[in-house]
């Protein structure tokens, strides 16, 4: 399932950087277990958010892509 998640994200928006924990099997996992990289701070540490900053990447879109695989 992890591979499908990564492939789906990259199909929807290439070069998207995120970190995730555990399996991403449903919308709750998507909303709570994915950290989206939005930049770096002055110490070169990743700035992350659990809210996806990309309008084209939604759970519905990710799930649809995963189902195709």
C-alpha positions, 0 to 999 in steps of 0.5 A: 500500500505504501508504494501505491501511495507514493506513486499516486502522489507523484502522478498527481503532482511530481516532485512532491515532498512528504513524510508519512507514518504507517499505512495510508489506507483512508482519509483519516490516515491521509489527514493525520499521518502525512507531513507535507514539506513546505520549505526549510527554515534558517537552520535548513530544517524542513517546515511541515504541515499536516494540511496538504498545501496542494489543491490537486492532492486530495484523499479522493484523488489519491485513492482514485490513483491508488485504485488504478494500480 
